[in-house]
């Protein structure tokens, strides 16, 4: 996972948590936002995304390490 991808995920987490803090959403929608935020936060901190692994998508080019 590239650093840009990790940064975007972290920004999305901050935005979703701030929307919840303001009180725009309640009930099941709020729970879904919390779950999505937790998954994005996990992916941005650990640099591992299960969705990418299951679909064989990569945003990080290993060849950059060898330059």
Secondary structure, 3 states (H helix, E strand, C coil): CCHHHHHHHHHHHHHHHHHHHHCCCCCHHHHHHHHHHHHHHHHHHHCCCHHHHHHCCCCCCHHHHHC
